[in-house]
Amino acid sequence: MNELLLLITALVSASFVVAGWKLGKERLYSVMIVFLILITAVGGKIVFFFGHATNTGNIFYASVFLATYFLIERFGRREGIYSIWVGIIAVLFFSVLARITIALTGADVTTPLNDALAIAFGPVPRIALASLCGYALSQSLNVYLYLSLKKRMRGRYLWLRANICNAIAQLLDSAVFFTIAFLGVVSFSDVSDIIFTGLAIKIVYMMFASPLLYLNRFEEEEDSEGNVVVTLK
């Protein structure tokens, strides 16, 4: 059942990214923020796929990378770099406001909800720290590596560069995120299983989702005078 739900999550997430891309960069940023908030809110849940443990945020994080590639391919270098800061600020704001909300004294009539929120969002600071560190490091590597490969490959081999960048940056993210989020909470051997299972899911997802990038046929860049130059690919 988990494997089927994983497939459904992948299909919905990829569709969400494409819909955001079609509606413009502001919507695409919104899509990325939604995924990052989902990672922070529910990424601490451990599940099993094909007999191996991992967390629930892998598809969401790979979808953030997919959205980043759409941003770079359509709107250029500046938006790719800007996406790093958008994600960091979004996670930080959500984490702070979630903690403030939980700290509020709830009415007796909502005691079950109060307790549920405290349990559900209790791990948020640690997950948020893991998300911030993992995202800041891996997304920075992802964006700069993607831009470098795009320049070296002269805009060709789109599927290849997307998957190379995803695999390398996801390896860094998995090592940072899962170590901070779960080390000391679960055994070291379980953390290793969580890391490599999550990494495998994110790599496979991008292998199948990255051809969607070929839907983009235009690239918009600003020249030295601030004018938008549209290039047909």
N, CA and C of each residue as an Amber inpcrd file, in Angstrom:
protein
   699
   0.8290000  -1.2120000   0.0000000   0.0000000   0.0000000   0.0000000
   0.8660000   1.2660000   0.0000000   1.9590000   1.2550000   0.7940000
   2.8420000   2.4180000   0.8440000   3.4560000   2.7230000  -0.5140000
   3.8070000   1.6740000  -1.2460000   4.4130000   1.8650000  -2.5530000
   3.4400000   2.5220000  -3.5330000   2.1730000   2.1280000  -3.4590000
   1.1540000   2.7370000  -4.3060000   0.9660000   4.2040000  -3.9530000
   0.9310000   4.4970000  -2.6690000   0.7780000   5.8880000  -2.2240000
   2.0000000   6.7240000  -2.6160000   3.1810000   6.0970000  -2.6070000
   4.3930000   6.7990000  -3.0470000   4.2790000   7.1900000  -4.5150000
   3.7760000   6.2690000  -5.3360000   3.5880000   6.5470000  -6.7570000
   2.5820000   7.6670000  -6.9720000   1.4830000   7.6300000  -6.2320000
   0.4660000   8.6780000  -6.3420000   1.0440000  10.0260000  -5.9310000
   1.8280000  10.0350000  -4.8410000   2.4720000  11.2660000  -4.3810000
   3.4010000  11.8310000  -5.4470000   4.1450000  10.9530000  -6.1070000
   5.0720000  11.3850000  -7.1580000   4.3140000  12.0040000  -8.3300000
   3.2290000  11.3710000  -8.7400000   2.4480000  11.8720000  -9.8740000
   1.7990000  13.2150000  -9.5510000   1.2180000  13.3250000  -8.3560000
   0.5730000  14.5770000  -7.9490000   1.6020000  15.6960000  -7.8100000
   2.7430000  15.3820000  -7.2090000   3.7860000  16.3950000  -6.9920000
   4.3380000  16.9140000  -8.3160000   4.6220000  16.0110000  -9.2500000
   5.1340000  16.4230000 -10.5610000   4.1030000  17.2700000 -11.3020000
   2.8400000  16.8950000 -11.1940000   1.7630000  17.6680000 -11.8320000
   1.6610000  19.0510000 -11.2120000   1.8550000  19.1280000  -9.9080000
   1.8150000  20.3910000  -9.1820000   2.9150000  21.3250000  -9.6700000
   4.1010000  20.7700000  -9.8940000   5.2220000  21.5680000 -10.3870000
   4.9310000  22.1010000 -11.7910000   4.4420000  21.2290000 -12.6610000
   4.1320000  21.6480000 -14.0360000   3.0550000  22.7250000 -14.0430000
   2.0360000  22.5740000 -13.1980000   0.9730000  23.5760000 -13.1150000
   1.5290000  24.9150000 -12.6530000   2.4390000  24.8820000 -11.6590000
   3.0610000  26.1140000 -11.1930000   3.8920000  26.7740000 -12.2650000
   4.6200000  25.9600000 -13.0340000   5.4320000  26.5020000 -14.1290000
   4.5560000  27.1680000 -15.1860000   3.4410000  26.5660000 -15.5250000
   2.5550000  27.1340000 -16.5400000   1.9480000  28.4620000 -16.0920000
   1.7840000  28.6320000 -14.7740000   1.1490000  29.8340000 -14.2450000
   2.1450000  30.9590000 -13.9390000   3.4440000  30.7080000 -14.0900000
   4.4320000  31.7670000 -13.8890000   5.3400000  31.5230000 -12.7040000
   6.4250000  32.2930000 -12.6330000   7.4350000  32.0370000 -11.6150000
   6.9320000  32.2570000 -10.1930000   5.9830000  33.2050000  -9.9880000
   5.4640000  33.4150000  -8.6450000   4.7460000  32.1750000  -8.1430000
   3.9840000  31.5450000  -9.0390000   3.2790000  30.3160000  -8.6670000
   4.2680000  29.1820000  -8.4440000   5.3360000  29.1740000  -9.2230000
   6.3340000  28.1240000  -9.0610000   7.0540000  28.2620000  -7.7200000
   7.3230000  29.4950000  -7.3130000   7.8800000  29.7220000  -5.9780000
   6.9130000  29.2440000  -4.9040000   5.6360000  29.4960000  -5.1120000
   4.6180000  29.0550000  -4.1450000   4.6220000  27.5380000  -4.0230000
   4.7630000  26.8500000  -5.1580000   4.8230000  25.3900000  -5.1570000
   6.0210000  24.9130000  -4.3390000   7.1730000  25.5370000  -4.5250000
   8.3620000  25.1600000  -3.7750000   8.1700000  25.3690000  -2.2850000
   7.5440000  26.4700000  -1.9180000   7.3010000  26.7660000  -0.5050000
   6.3760000  25.7290000   0.1170000   5.3320000  25.3390000  -0.6160000
   4.4170000  24.3100000  -0.1200000   5.1680000  23.0130000   0.1530000
   6.0190000  22.5980000  -0.7720000   6.7850000  21.3700000  -0.5770000
   7.7250000  21.4660000   0.6250000   8.3820000  22.5930000   0.7880000
   9.3110000  22.7610000   1.9080000   8.5830000  22.7660000   3.2470000
   7.3940000  23.3520000   3.2830000   6.5930000  23.3410000   4.5040000
   6.1270000  21.9150000   4.8110000   5.7540000  21.1710000   3.7830000
   5.3700000  19.7760000   3.9760000   6.5260000  18.9670000   4.5610000
   7.7300000  19.2060000   4.0600000   8.9010000  18.5000000   4.5840000
   9.0960000  18.8180000   6.0590000   8.9790000  20.0900000   6.4000000
   9.1630000  20.5110000   7.7880000   8.0760000  19.9640000   8.6950000
   6.8360000  19.9210000   8.1830000   5.6970000  19.5160000   9.0070000
   5.5790000  18.0000000   9.1580000   5.7940000  17.2610000   8.0830000
   5.5470000  15.8130000   8.1320000   6.7870000  14.9850000   7.8170000
   7.9250000  15.6490000   7.5960000   9.1360000  14.9280000   7.2090000
   9.7310000  14.0630000   8.2950000   9.2520000  14.2140000   9.5370000
   9.7720000  13.4000000  10.6300000   9.1390000  12.0220000  10.7180000
   8.1290000  11.7690000   9.8930000   7.4470000  10.4660000   9.9300000
   8.2640000   9.4250000   9.1790000   8.5440000   8.3090000   9.8440000
   9.2960000   7.2140000   9.2360000   8.3130000   6.1900000   8.6740000
   8.5430000   5.8020000   7.4260000   7.6890000   4.8060000   6.7680000
   8.5890000   3.7640000   6.0870000   7.9530000   2.7280000   5.5490000
   8.7090000   1.6740000   4.8720000   8.2520000   1.5450000   3.4280000
   9.2340000   1.5020000   2.5210000   8.9840000   1.2260000   1.1120000
   9.8510000   0.0530000   0.6940000   9.2270000  -0.9860000   0.1700000
   9.9550000  -2.1730000  -0.2790000  10.8330000  -2.7560000   0.8270000
  10.3480000  -2.6650000   2.0510000  11.0450000  -3.2450000   3.1870000
  12.1490000  -2.3930000   3.7750000  12.3170000  -1.1680000   3.2790000
  13.3720000  -0.2830000   3.7780000  12.7620000   0.9900000   4.3610000
  13.3710000   1.4810000   5.4400000  12.8460000   2.6520000   6.1350000
  13.3440000   3.9400000   5.5030000  12.4820000   4.9340000   5.4930000
  12.8680000   6.2860000   5.1010000  11.8110000   7.2390000   5.6430000
  11.9680000   8.5310000   5.3610000  10.9620000   9.4750000   5.8410000
   9.9940000   9.8280000   4.7110000   9.0110000  10.6570000   5.0310000
   7.9330000  10.9250000   4.0720000   8.1910000  12.1250000   3.1630000
   9.3490000  12.7690000   3.2900000   9.5610000  14.0030000   2.5430000
  10.3730000  13.8890000   1.2710000  10.7340000  12.6810000   0.8670000
  11.6580000  12.5270000  -0.2610000  11.1030000  13.0400000  -1.5840000
   9.8730000  12.6720000  -1.8970000   9.2620000  13.1260000  -3.1450000
   9.1070000  14.6400000  -3.1370000   8.7350000  15.1980000  -1.9930000
   8.5640000  16.6450000  -1.8980000   9.8760000  17.3660000  -2.1770000
  10.9710000  16.8330000  -1.6370000  12.2520000  17.5070000  -1.8170000
  12.7430000  17.3860000  -3.2520000  12.5690000  16.2100000  -3.8450000
  12.9530000  16.0550000  -5.2480000  12.1140000  16.9720000  -6.1330000
  10.8780000  17.2130000  -5.7390000  10.0090000  18.1090000  -6.5030000
  10.4750000  19.5600000  -6.3940000  11.0690000  19.9160000  -5.2660000
  11.6590000  21.2510000  -5.1260000  12.7850000  21.4180000  -6.1490000
  13.5960000  20.4020000  -6.3110000  14.6770000  20.4640000  -7.2990000
  14.1230000  20.5450000  -8.7140000  13.0730000  19.7690000  -8.9980000
  12.4460000  19.8200000 -10.3160000  11.9280000  21.2230000 -10.6110000
  11.2870000  21.8310000  -9.6080000  10.7850000  23.1980000  -9.7680000
  11.9320000  24.1780000  -9.9850000  13.0520000  23.9420000  -9.3210000
  14.2270000  24.7970000  -9.4920000  14.7500000  24.7330000 -10.9210000
  14.7860000  23.5460000 -11.4910000  15.2470000  23.4000000 -12.8720000
  14.3110000  24.0980000 -13.8460000  13.0170000  24.0320000 -13.5730000
  12.0570000  24.7590000 -14.4000000  12.3070000  26.2640000 -14.3100000
  12.5900000  26.7500000 -13.1020000  12.8840000  28.1720000 -12.9080000
  14.0970000  28.5960000 -13.7210000  15.1630000  27.8140000 -13.6390000
  16.3950000  28.1610000 -14.3410000  16.2020000  28.0950000 -15.8480000
  15.5350000  27.0380000 -16.3160000  15.3510000  26.8650000 -17.7510000
  14.4570000  27.9470000 -18.3500000  13.4850000  28.4210000 -17.5910000
  12.5560000  29.4160000 -18.1430000  12.9990000  30.8480000 -17.8300000
  13.4430000  31.0780000 -16.5990000  13.6810000  32.4440000 -16.1560000
  15.1430000  32.7740000 -15.8860000  16.0400000  31.8100000 -16.0680000
  17.4520000  32.1100000 -16.0220000  18.1350000  32.0030000 -14.6680000
  19.3930000  32.3850000 -14.6760000  20.3000000  32.2290000 -13.5390000
  19.8070000  32.9550000 -12.2900000  19.3550000  34.1970000 -12.4540000
  18.9720000  35.0000000 -11.2940000  17.8930000  34.3180000 -10.4620000
  16.8710000  33.7670000 -11.1330000  15.7770000  33.1430000 -10.4030000
  16.2200000  31.8600000  -9.7160000  17.1560000  31.1530000 -10.3280000
  17.6690000  29.9550000  -9.6900000  18.3550000  30.2750000  -8.3710000
  19.1730000  31.3140000  -8.3750000  19.8600000  31.7310000  -7.1480000
  18.8590000  32.2920000  -6.1320000  17.9040000  33.0480000  -6.6180000
  16.8790000  33.6340000  -5.7480000  16.0740000  32.5530000  -5.0360000
  15.8860000  31.4020000  -5.6910000  15.0890000  30.3260000  -5.1070000
  15.7140000  29.7930000  -3.8230000  17.0300000  29.8910000  -3.7040000
  17.7010000  29.4350000  -2.4830000  17.1900000  30.2180000  -1.2840000
  17.1330000  31.5360000  -1.4290000  16.7080000  32.3940000  -0.3180000
  15.2170000  32.3070000  -0.0520000  14.4420000  32.1240000  -1.0960000
  12.9950000  31.9640000  -0.9160000  12.7100000  30.7650000  -0.0180000
  13.3800000  29.6560000  -0.2810000  13.1750000  28.4510000   0.5080000
  13.6180000  28.6050000   1.9490000  14.7760000  29.2100000   2.1690000
  15.2890000  29.3890000   3.5290000  14.3440000  30.2570000   4.3550000
  13.9010000  31.3570000   3.7810000  13.0040000  32.2690000   4.5010000
  11.6720000  31.6060000   4.7910000  11.1540000  30.8290000   3.8420000
   9.8580000  30.1640000   4.0200000   9.9030000  29.1720000   5.1870000
  10.9350000  28.3370000   5.2230000  11.0580000  27.3520000   6.2960000
  11.2410000  28.0320000   7.6440000  12.0410000  29.0890000   7.6750000
  12.2930000  29.8140000   8.9140000  11.0190000  30.4350000   9.4620000
  10.2540000  31.0980000   8.6090000   9.0030000  31.7200000   9.0390000
   8.0130000  30.6750000   9.5330000   7.8580000  29.5990000   8.7950000
   6.9150000  28.5620000   9.2030000   7.2910000  27.9930000  10.5660000
   8.5730000  27.7070000  10.7700000   9.0300000  27.1010000  12.0160000
   8.7760000  28.0160000  13.2110000   9.1120000  29.2900000  13.0460000
   8.9330000  30.2470000  14.1390000   7.4580000  30.4210000  14.4720000
   6.6270000  30.6070000  13.4600000   5.2020000  30.8270000  13.7020000
   4.5180000  29.5710000  14.2320000   4.9590000  28.3970000  13.8270000
   4.4060000  27.1490000  14.3500000   4.7000000  27.0150000  15.8320000
   5.9370000  27.3550000  16.2270000   6.2930000  27.2800000  17.6450000
   5.5030000  28.2780000  18.4810000   5.2890000  29.4690000  17.9680000
   4.5080000  30.4710000  18.6870000   3.0720000  29.9930000  18.8590000
   2.5130000  29.4120000  17.7990000   1.1340000  28.9200000  17.8600000
   0.9880000  27.8080000  18.8830000   1.9200000  26.8940000  18.9300000
   1.8700000  25.7960000  19.8980000   2.0180000  26.3110000  21.3200000
   2.8110000  27.3690000  21.4900000   3.0450000  27.9300000  22.8230000
   1.8180000  28.6450000  23.3890000   0.8770000  29.0230000  22.5370000
  -0.3410000  29.6740000  23.0160000  -1.1320000  28.7250000  23.9200000
  -1.6760000  29.2610000  24.9910000  -2.5000000  28.4590000  25.8970000
  -3.8640000  28.2090000  25.2630000  -4.1720000  26.9500000  25.0580000
  -5.4220000  26.6030000  24.3940000  -6.5860000  26.4850000  25.3600000
  -7.7990000  26.6340000  24.8390000  -9.0110000  26.4790000  25.6430000
  -9.2470000  25.0020000  25.9380000  -9.9460000  24.7240000  27.0350000
 -10.2100000  23.3500000  27.4440000 -10.9960000  22.5820000  26.3800000
 -11.8710000  23.2970000  25.6750000 -12.7170000  22.6340000  24.6900000
 -11.8960000  22.0590000  23.5300000 -10.7010000  22.5860000  23.3220000
  -9.8430000  22.0820000  22.2390000  -8.6310000  21.3130000  22.7740000
  -8.7530000  20.7630000  23.9780000  -7.6410000  20.0390000  24.5840000
  -7.0970000  18.9110000  23.6990000  -7.9650000  18.0760000  23.1110000
  -7.4300000  17.0180000  22.2290000  -6.6110000  17.5860000  21.0700000
  -7.0920000  18.6830000  20.4820000  -6.3630000  19.3090000  19.3800000
  -5.0630000  19.9330000  19.8770000  -5.1340000  20.5810000  21.0550000
  -3.9300000  21.1850000  21.6250000  -2.8370000  20.1320000  21.8130000
  -3.2290000  18.9940000  22.3900000  -2.2590000  17.9180000  22.6450000
  -1.7310000  17.3290000  21.3430000  -2.6290000  17.1710000  20.3610000
  -2.2190000  16.6060000  19.0760000  -1.2270000  17.5200000  18.3720000
  -1.4700000  18.8320000  18.4160000  -0.5610000  19.7840000  17.7790000
   0.8060000  19.7760000  18.4610000   0.7850000  19.6860000  19.8010000
   2.0490000  19.6700000  20.5340000   2.8680000  18.4380000  20.1860000
   2.1830000  17.2960000  20.0170000   2.8860000  16.0660000  19.6540000
   3.3620000  16.1140000  18.2040000   2.4600000  16.5540000  17.3130000
   2.7730000  16.5600000  15.8830000   3.8890000  17.5290000  15.5390000
   3.8500000  18.7140000  16.1720000   4.8210000  19.7440000  15.8070000
   5.9430000  19.8880000  16.8360000   5.9750000  18.9820000  17.8080000
   7.0670000  19.0000000  18.7710000   8.4300000  18.8550000  18.1170000
   8.5660000  17.9210000  17.1360000   9.8690000  17.7480000  16.4760000
  10.1910000  18.8140000  15.4360000   9.2670000  19.7570000  15.1900000
   9.4620000  20.7300000  14.1110000  10.7730000  21.4980000  14.2140000
  11.1820000  22.0050000  15.3970000  12.4540000  22.7440000  15.4390000
  13.6350000  21.9260000  14.9230000  13.7100000  20.6540000  15.3030000
  14.8230000  19.8180000  14.8420000  14.6990000  19.5260000  13.3530000
  13.4910000  19.2010000  12.9020000  13.2750000  18.9450000  11.4740000
  13.5310000  20.2160000  10.6740000  13.0930000  21.3570000  11.2300000
  13.3030000  22.6330000  10.5350000  14.7850000  22.9510000  10.4170000
  15.5500000  22.7020000  11.4960000  17.0000000  22.9190000  11.4440000
  17.6310000  22.0120000  10.3930000  17.1970000  20.7460000  10.3760000
  17.7140000  19.8070000   9.3850000  17.3600000  20.2740000   7.9740000
  16.1200000  20.7590000   7.8080000  15.6790000  21.2330000   6.4910000
  16.4800000  22.4460000   6.0490000  16.6710000  23.3910000   6.9800000
  17.3990000  24.6110000   6.6400000  18.8410000  24.3120000   6.2460000
  19.5080000  23.4970000   7.0480000  20.9110000  23.1690000   6.7520000
  21.0200000  22.3830000   5.4560000  20.1650000  21.3530000   5.3340000
  20.2000000  20.5280000   4.1340000  19.8460000  21.3230000   2.8890000
  18.8090000  22.1460000   2.9950000  18.3630000  22.9250000   1.8360000
  19.3970000  23.9710000   1.4370000  19.9120000  24.7150000   2.4100000
  20.8730000  25.7760000   2.1000000  22.1070000  25.2210000   1.3980000
  22.6130000  24.0990000   1.8920000  23.8290000  23.5230000   1.3160000
  23.5580000  22.8320000  -0.0220000  22.5390000  21.9620000  -0.0310000
  22.2960000  21.1740000  -1.2430000  21.7080000  22.0140000  -2.3700000
  20.8260000  22.9500000  -2.0380000  20.2420000  23.7850000  -3.0940000
  21.2880000  24.7290000  -3.6910000  22.1900000  25.2180000  -2.8620000
  23.2760000  26.0540000  -3.3760000  24.1410000  25.2560000  -4.3420000
  24.5210000  24.0440000  -3.9230000  25.3100000  23.1700000  -4.7970000
  24.5220000  22.8350000  -6.0650000  23.2460000  22.5290000  -5.8890000
  22.3830000  22.1530000  -7.0080000  22.3050000  23.2640000  -8.0560000
  22.0330000  24.4790000  -7.6130000  21.8600000  25.6050000  -8.5350000
  23.1600000  25.9200000  -9.2640000  24.2440000  26.0410000  -8.5240000
  25.5130000  26.4220000  -9.1570000  26.0520000  25.3100000 -10.0590000
  25.8580000  24.0620000  -9.6570000  26.2880000  22.9560000 -10.5020000
  25.4520000  22.8880000 -11.7750000  24.1430000  23.1000000 -11.6320000
  23.2550000  23.0670000 -12.8000000  23.5990000  24.1810000 -13.7820000
  23.8340000  25.3820000 -13.2520000  24.2090000  26.5090000 -14.1110000
  25.5410000  26.2480000 -14.8020000  26.4840000  25.6490000 -14.0810000
  27.7920000  25.3530000 -14.6510000  27.6770000  24.3200000 -15.7730000
  26.9140000  23.2640000 -15.5280000  26.7500000  22.2250000 -16.5450000
  25.9660000  22.7390000 -17.7480000  25.0010000  23.5860000 -17.4770000
  24.2180000  24.1560000 -18.5760000  25.1200000  24.9720000 -19.5010000
  26.0440000  25.7210000 -18.8990000  26.9690000  26.5200000 -19.6960000
  27.9480000  25.6320000 -20.4510000  28.4900000  24.6310000 -19.7730000
  29.4670000  23.7450000 -20.4080000  28.8380000  22.9130000 -21.5270000
  27.5930000  22.5120000 -21.3100000  26.9040000  21.6910000 -22.3120000
  26.1740000  22.5250000 -23.3540000  26.3090000  23.8500000 -23.2270000
  25.7090000  24.7840000 -24.1720000  24.2040000  24.5650000 -24.3310000
  23.5760000  24.3240000 -23.1790000  22.1240000  24.1850000 -23.1720000
  21.6050000  22.8340000 -23.5970000  22.5020000  21.9100000 -23.9650000
  22.0770000  20.5890000 -24.4260000  22.0820000  19.5810000 -23.2740000
  21.6390000  18.3730000 -23.5810000  21.6370000  17.2640000 -22.6160000
  20.8590000  17.6160000 -21.3440000  19.6600000  18.1320000 -21.5220000
  18.8380000  18.6010000 -20.4050000  18.5740000  17.5000000 -19.3870000
  18.1430000  16.3340000 -19.8710000  17.8390000  15.2240000 -18.9550000
  19.0850000  14.8060000 -18.1820000  20.2100000  14.7580000 -18.8590000
  21.4490000  14.3090000 -18.2290000  21.8950000  15.2650000 -17.1360000
  21.9210000  16.5570000 -17.4320000  22.4110000  17.5010000 -16.4210000
  21.4610000  17.6060000 -15.2410000  20.1580000  17.4900000 -15.4870000
  19.2000000  17.5250000 -14.3800000  19.4380000  16.3530000 -13.4380000
  19.6940000  15.1760000 -13.9890000  19.8780000  14.0020000 -13.1500000
  21.2470000  13.9660000 -12.4860000  22.2620000  14.4760000 -13.1470000
  23.5830000  14.5680000 -12.5090000  23.5240000  15.5020000 -11.3080000
  22.9620000  16.6790000 -11.5150000  22.8820000  17.6680000 -10.4350000
  22.0140000  17.1660000  -9.2950000  20.9000000  16.5440000  -9.6430000
  19.9980000  16.0220000  -8.6200000  20.6860000  14.9650000  -7.7690000
  21.3700000  14.0140000  -8.4060000  22.0130000  12.9340000  -7.6650000
  23.0860000  13.4520000  -6.7140000  23.9160000  14.3640000  -7.1920000
  25.0020000  14.8810000  -6.3550000  24.4600000  15.7310000  -5.2060000
  23.5530000  16.6420000  -5.5230000  23.0130000  17.5310000  -4.4880000
  22.1380000  16.7680000  -3.5010000  21.3950000  15.7650000  -3.9700000
  20.5550000  14.9820000  -3.0670000  21.3870000  14.1320000  -2.1200000
  22.5320000  13.6860000  -2.5770000  23.4320000  12.9460000  -1.6910000
  23.8700000  13.8280000  -0.5320000  24.2320000  15.0760000  -0.8340000
  24.6130000  16.0140000   0.2130000  23.4350000  16.2980000   1.1410000
  22.2560000  16.5580000   0.5650000  21.0870000  16.8450000   1.3870000
  20.7380000  15.6710000   2.2900000  20.7540000  14.4610000   1.7440000
  20.3970000  13.2880000   2.5340000  21.3360000  13.1170000   3.7200000
  22.6270000  13.2910000   3.4760000  23.6130000  13.1390000   4.5470000
  23.3860000  14.1830000   5.6390000  23.1360000  15.4340000   5.2370000
  22.9530000  16.5130000   6.2150000  21.5960000  16.4100000   6.9050000
  20.5210000  16.3040000   6.1190000  19.1630000  16.3200000   6.6880000
  18.9290000  15.1440000   7.6240000  19.1990000  13.9380000   7.1500000
  18.8740000  12.7600000   7.9420000  19.7640000  12.6360000   9.1710000
  21.0060000  13.0850000   9.0750000  21.8870000  13.0360000  10.2470000
  21.3790000  13.9620000  11.3430000  21.0330000  15.1900000  10.9740000
  20.5310000  16.1460000  11.9690000  19.1630000  15.7220000  12.4890000
  18.2900000  15.2580000  11.6010000  16.9040000  14.9620000  11.9790000
  16.7630000  13.6940000  12.8110000  17.5830000  12.6710000  12.5290000
  17.3050000  11.3650000  13.1180000  18.4370000  10.7510000  13.9310000
  19.6630000  11.2820000  13.8330000  20.7600000  10.6950000  14.5980000
  20.5040000  10.8960000  16.0940000  20.5570000   9.8230000  16.8520000
  20.2380000   9.8750000  18.2740000  18.7920000   9.5450000  18.5510000
  17.9630000   9.6430000  17.5280000  16.5480000   9.2730000  17.6570000
  16.3680000   7.8200000  17.2440000  17.0410000   7.4400000  16.1740000
  17.0450000   6.0420000  15.7320000  18.4940000   5.5890000  15.6510000
  18.7140000   4.2980000  15.5650000  20.0730000   3.7570000  15.5560000
  20.8230000   4.1750000  14.2950000  22.1490000   4.0980000  14.3610000
  22.9840000   4.5090000  13.2270000  22.6900000   3.6610000  11.9940000
  22.5020000   2.3690000  12.1770000  22.2140000   1.4980000  11.0300000
  20.8860000   1.8740000  10.3910000  19.9160000   2.2600000  11.2230000
  18.6200000   2.6850000  10.6830000  18.7400000   4.0140000   9.9510000
  19.5780000   4.9170000  10.4810000  19.8070000   6.1910000   9.8030000
  20.4140000   5.9590000   8.4300000  21.3450000   5.0160000   8.3380000
  21.9620000   4.6920000   7.0500000  20.9280000   4.1680000   6.0660000
  20.0360000   3.3130000   6.5610000  18.9810000   2.7770000   5.7010000
  18.0500000   3.8920000   5.2420000  17.7200000   4.7890000   6.1570000
  16.8450000   5.9290000   5.8380000  17.4970000   6.8120000   4.7760000
  18.7900000   7.0760000   4.9300000  19.5130000   7.9440000   3.9960000
  19.5170000   7.3450000   2.5870000  19.9220000   6.1000000   2.4610000
  20.0910000   5.5130000   1.1310000  18.7640000   5.1690000   0.4730000
  17.7600000   4.8310000   1.2740000  16.4330000   4.5990000   0.6970000
  15.8520000   5.9070000   0.1720000  15.9790000   6.9560000   0.9640000
  15.4930000   8.2640000   0.5300000  16.2230000   8.7590000  -0.6960000
  17.5310000   8.5600000  -0.7200000  18.3260000   8.9800000  -1.8770000
  17.8960000   8.2360000  -3.1390000  17.6680000   6.9370000  -3.0100000
  17.2320000   6.1440000  -4.1570000  15.8920000   6.6310000  -4.6910000
  14.9710000   6.9510000  -3.7900000  13.6460000   7.4400000  -4.2030000
  13.7820000   8.7570000  -4.9610000  14.6070000   9.6630000  -4.4560000
  14.7590000  10.9770000  -5.0880000  15.4460000  10.8780000  -6.4510000
  16.3920000   9.9630000  -6.5720000  17.0790000   9.7900000  -7.8580000
  16.1350000   9.1740000  -8.8920000  15.4110000   8.1470000  -8.5000000
  14.4730000   7.4960000  -9.4270000  13.3640000   8.4550000  -9.8340000
  12.8610000   9.2230000  -8.8750000  11.8140000  10.2000000  -9.1890000
  12.2810000  11.1730000 -10.2720000  13.4970000  11.7070000 -10.1030000
  13.9970000  12.6820000 -11.0730000  14.2510000  12.0450000 -12.4310000
  14.6450000  10.7980000 -12.4610000  14.8700000  10.1210000 -13.7310000
  13.5960000  10.1100000 -14.5770000  12.4610000   9.9220000 -13.9130000
  11.1890000   9.8560000 -14.6350000  10.5180000  11.2220000 -14.7840000
  10.7980000  12.1540000 -13.8480000  10.1230000  13.4590000 -13.8810000
  10.8590000  14.4880000 -14.7330000  12.1750000  14.3620000 -14.8670000
  12.9590000  15.3830000 -15.5690000  12.6030000  15.5580000 -17.0510000
  12.0950000  14.5380000 -17.7700000  11.6730000  14.7940000 -19.1600000
  10.5930000  15.8710000 -19.2750000   9.9060000  16.1540000 -18.1830000
   8.9050000  17.2230000 -18.1940000   9.5370000  18.5770000 -18.4940000
  10.8380000  18.6980000 -18.2340000  11.5320000  19.9560000 -18.4850000
  11.5470000  20.3100000 -19.9740000  11.3870000  19.3130000 -20.8230000
  11.3670000  19.5720000 -22.2670000  10.1000000  20.3000000 -22.7020000
   9.1260000  20.4050000 -21.7910000   7.9210000  21.1830000 -22.0990000
   8.2540000  22.6700000 -22.2580000   9.3290000  23.0910000 -21.5910000
   9.7140000  24.5080000 -21.6610000  10.4410000  24.7980000 -22.9720000
   9.9380000  25.7420000 -23.7160000  10.5180000  26.0700000 -25.0230000
  11.1240000  27.4710000 -25.0690000  11.0180000  28.2260000 -23.9910000
  11.5280000  29.6000000 -23.9880000  12.3840000  29.8320000 -22.7490000
  13.3140000  30.7570000 -22.8770000  14.1120000  31.1880000 -21.7370000
  14.1330000  32.7120000 -21.6940000  13.8800000  33.2510000 -20.4980000
  13.8490000  34.6960000 -20.3200000  15.0190000  35.1270000 -19.4460000
  15.8180000  36.0470000 -19.9590000  16.9560000  36.5870000 -19.2130000
  16.9590000  38.1050000 -19.3420000  17.4610000  38.7900000 -18.2850000
  17.5890000  40.2420000 -18.3490000  18.9660000  40.6100000 -18.8680000
  19.0200000  41.5930000 -19.7930000  20.3110000  42.0530000 -20.2790000
  20.8830000  43.0910000 -19.3200000  21.9990000  43.6900000 -19.6870000
  22.6760000  44.6450000 -18.8070000  21.8450000  45.8920000 -18.5300000
  20.8630000  46.1650000 -19.3800000  20.0230000  47.3380000 -19.1990000
  18.6990000  47.0180000 -18.5120000  18.5460000  45.7800000 -18.1010000
  17.3370000  45.3900000 -17.3840000  16.1950000  44.9720000 -18.2750000
  16.4350000  44.8880000 -19.5710000  15.3810000  44.4570000 -20.4980000
  15.3140000  42.9440000 -20.5610000  14.1030000  42.3890000 -20.6640000
  13.9200000  40.9420000 -20.7240000  14.1300000  40.4690000 -22.1520000
  15.0490000  39.5170000 -22.3200000  15.3440000  38.9430000 -23.6300000
  14.8070000  37.5240000 -23.6470000  13.9170000  37.2240000 -24.5770000
  13.2970000  35.8990000 -24.6750000  13.9850000  35.1170000 -25.7920000
  14.4660000  33.9190000 -25.4550000  15.1700000  33.0650000 -26.4100000
  14.3810000  31.7840000 -26.6340000  14.2040000  31.4200000 -27.8860000
  13.5440000  30.1650000 -28.2320000  14.5680000  29.0390000 -28.2020000
  14.2540000  27.9530000 -27.5150000  15.1980000  26.8390000 -27.4120000
  15.0260000  25.8930000 -28.5950000
